[in-house]
Structure formats: structure tokens, C-alpha cells
Amino acid sequence: MGFYSRAVFPRLMNCALSGEKVDRLREEALRQARGDVLEVGFGTGLNLPHYPGNVTRIIGVEPNPGMDRIAAQPLALARDRMEVEVRHAHAEALPFDAERFDTVVSTMTLCSVDDIHQSLVEMRRVLKLAGRLLILEHGLAPDSSVQKWQHRLTGLWRVMACGCRLDRDIAAAIRSAGFEFDSLRNFYLEGEPRFASFMSLASALPLPTARAA
């Protein structure tokens, strides 16, 4: 992992994904979180202030140790009201037992993982059968004119944003990994470029048949 990924990108990401507009979406996305929570792609801890009171513990998984310094302050504040820890690991190989967590959270993460299908299969594996996957992600837009630009720009965007893709069909990937949605809201984030702002805010349940497979 190079200097840009460790020292520069965490600050850029923290700035880009902060603010009142995104905070409101984080709060909405996390409203159903409960119990023992796994947050995949913990980043700089921007979700921490938005977890509801019925969350008892959060374990964050983050592959980039460069996020740690910025995350230190939100971690300290969150530990006044709940148990929180962060581990350095990749979404494709989560270091946890099967059916460990009541809730799995992914916000602005599925765009960047190397293998989205394997990452989601792992999230399903560690999620209790009665648990819930909560997501807030950006991805492939339904409009062909927007898709054209997403495909054109993804190569450059991946370099600038440390692997982030603009052209992943997030909902389709979640379904193909063995989940079904109990709520799904798709929209463009107001005031942002359409090629980078088609959002999915959703709750999904693991399919029993997929678990047994």
C-alpha cells in the first residue's frame, strides 16, 4: 500500500463523505441496526455517531491502516456509549465465525472491494439467519446516458479513489450473493454529479437456501 493510499486518500475520503446531506442518509441507513454489529469498510468512523441506542457492540473491518489516525477521535467518542473495536482485514476473508453478527453494515464500501461477490458471500456467512444487511452505496445508474460516462470514467476513478468503481450494479450483486431485499430505495444524490451519485439505501435478509448451499 503506497503513500497516497495510506496518507492522502483517507483525508480526501473523509472530507468527501462528510457533511449534513450524507449524514442524514447514514442515519436512515443505520436506523435498523441492532445488537452485535459488523461494519465492513469502517474507514474513518463516519458512521459511528449515527448508530441507534440498541446497538451493543461494533466491530469494524478496514484494510487500510491509514484510516486509523482520522478514526481515533470518533472512536474515542463512541466508546463512551458502546463497545467498539477495529480490525485490519479484507471483506473477502472476514476473520469471524459463521452466524456471529445481528447486523452487517456496508456504506460506500462495495464499490471498492476487489471481489464484490466473495465479499457479500462472506457478509452473508457471518450474519445470523435472522440478521440484516444494511447498505448505503453508490453504483451503476439505470440511465444509459449516465452509464456511458460511468464506464468511461471508471478506469481513472479507480486510480484516484483507490479502487472505487462507478459501474457496479450493487442491487444485482447483493441478490446474487444470497440476499433478498426487504427495503430498497434508489436515487440520485441531489447536487452531485450523476455519474458518481446513483445511490442504493437498503435493508436485505439472508436467504436460508443460500446459507445451506
Summary of the structure (lengths in Angstrom):
residues: 213
radius of gyration: 16.2
end to end distance: 35.3
largest distance: 47.4
contacts: 692
relative contact order: 0.14
helix: 41%
strand: 26%
